[in-house]
Amino acid sequence: QVQLVESGGGLVQAGGSLTLSCAASGRISSNYHMAWFRQVPGKEREFVAVIDGGGGRSKYTDSVKGRFTISRDNAKNTVYLQMGSLKPEDTAVYYCAGREWSYFLKTSPTDYAYWGQGTQVTVSS
């Protein structure tokens, strides 16, 4: 089993920054792809960013490009999402997700087997 635990969410003013962390434990390999998704009530879970096992490849949804950075520290089994220039529309519950290695970086929530419990990010205007 793989366990993912997010932390770092909170309330921040528009234009501010926040860094989310996702600590992984259990039977997880360092070559797992790790991703961040977000969801607001009444909407589907939305892809935010993904990083491959080695950390050399990453992908972002267009709305966060240039503002968010995904990274990982395999020695600590931790994935990060640095969020900058935050906007009210970034308000959501943010989820960490993991999957076994694949050639292509996956952006659909159905492609991920492991999920954290989520952490709330609220951006005030």
C-alpha positions as CSV (number, residue, x, y, z in Angstrom):
1,Q,0.0,0.0,0.0
2,V,1.0,3.6,-0.6
3,Q,0.0,6.5,1.6
4,L,0.1,10.1,0.6
5,V,-0.3,12.9,3.0
6,E,-0.6,16.5,1.9
7,S,0.2,19.6,4.0
8,G,0.8,23.3,3.6
9,G,-2.6,24.5,2.6
10,G,-4.2,27.6,4.0
11,L,-5.5,31.1,3.4
12,V,-3.4,33.5,1.4
13,Q,-4.1,36.9,-0.3
14,A,-4.1,37.2,-4.0
15,G,-0.6,37.7,-5.4
16,G,0.8,35.7,-2.5
17,S,2.7,32.4,-2.4
18,L,2.2,29.0,-0.8
19,T,4.1,25.7,-0.9
20,L,2.3,22.4,-0.6
21,S,4.0,19.2,0.4
22,C,3.1,15.6,-0.2
23,A,4.8,13.0,1.9
24,A,4.7,9.4,0.5
25,S,5.2,6.2,2.5
26,G,4.6,2.5,2.0
27,R,5.4,0.5,-1.1
28,I,6.2,3.5,-3.3
29,S,9.1,3.5,-5.7
30,S,11.2,6.6,-6.5
31,N,10.3,6.2,-10.2
32,Y,6.6,6.7,-9.5
33,H,5.1,9.7,-11.3
34,M,3.6,12.2,-8.9
35,A,1.0,14.8,-9.6
36,W,-1.1,17.5,-8.1
37,F,-4.8,17.9,-8.9
38,R,-7.4,20.3,-7.5
39,Q,-11.1,20.3,-7.1
40,V,-13.8,22.8,-6.2
41,P,-17.3,21.8,-5.1
42,G,-19.5,20.9,-8.0
43,K,-16.7,20.5,-10.5
44,E,-14.5,17.7,-11.7
45,R,-11.0,17.1,-10.3
46,E,-8.6,19.1,-12.4
47,F,-5.0,18.4,-13.4
48,V,-2.5,20.9,-12.1
49,A,1.0,19.4,-12.5
50,V,3.0,16.2,-12.8
51,I,6.6,15.2,-12.4
52,D,8.3,12.0,-13.5
53,G,10.3,9.7,-11.2
54,G,13.7,11.3,-11.8
55,G,12.3,14.8,-11.7
56,G,13.6,15.5,-15.2
57,R,10.2,15.9,-16.9
58,S,7.2,17.9,-15.7
59,K,4.0,19.2,-17.2
60,Y,1.5,21.9,-16.1
61,T,-2.0,22.9,-17.0
62,D,-1.9,26.2,-18.9
63,S,-3.5,28.2,-16.2
64,V,-0.6,27.7,-13.8
65,K,2.3,27.8,-16.1
66,G,4.9,30.3,-15.0
67,R,3.3,30.6,-11.5
68,F,3.5,27.0,-10.1
69,T,6.5,24.7,-9.9
70,I,6.4,21.0,-9.1
71,S,9.5,19.3,-7.6
72,R,10.4,16.2,-5.7
73,D,13.0,15.0,-3.2
74,N,13.2,11.3,-3.6
75,A,15.5,11.0,-0.5
76,K,12.6,12.4,1.5
77,N,9.8,10.7,-0.5
78,T,8.3,14.1,-0.8
79,V,6.7,16.1,-3.7
80,Y,6.2,19.8,-3.6
81,L,4.1,22.3,-5.3
82,Q,5.3,25.9,-5.1
83,M,2.5,28.3,-5.9
84,G,3.1,31.9,-6.7
85,S,1.1,34.9,-7.9
86,L,-1.9,33.2,-6.5
87,K,-5.3,34.1,-7.8
88,P,-8.8,33.7,-6.3
89,E,-9.5,31.1,-9.0
90,D,-6.7,28.9,-7.6
91,T,-9.0,28.3,-4.6
92,A,-9.6,24.6,-4.3
93,V,-8.8,21.4,-2.4
94,Y,-5.4,20.3,-3.7
95,Y,-4.7,16.6,-4.0
96,C,-1.5,14.7,-4.4
97,A,-1.6,11.6,-6.6
98,G,0.9,8.9,-7.6
99,R,1.1,6.2,-10.2
100,E,3.7,3.7,-11.5
101,W,6.1,4.8,-14.1
102,S,4.8,5.3,-17.7
103,Y,6.5,6.6,-20.8
104,F,4.0,9.5,-21.1
105,L,3.1,11.8,-18.2
106,K,-0.5,11.3,-17.4
107,T,-2.9,14.1,-16.7
108,S,-6.2,12.3,-16.1
109,P,-7.2,11.5,-12.5
110,T,-8.3,8.1,-13.6
111,D,-4.7,7.2,-14.4
112,Y,-3.6,7.6,-10.8
113,A,-4.0,4.8,-8.3
114,Y,-2.9,6.5,-5.1
115,W,-4.3,9.7,-3.6
116,G,-3.9,11.8,-0.5
117,Q,-6.7,13.3,1.5
118,G,-6.4,16.8,0.1
119,T,-5.5,20.1,1.6
120,Q,-7.5,23.3,1.2
121,V,-6.1,26.4,-0.5
122,T,-8.1,29.6,-0.3
123,V,-7.0,32.7,-2.1
124,S,-8.7,35.9,-1.0
125,S,-9.1,38.9,-3.3
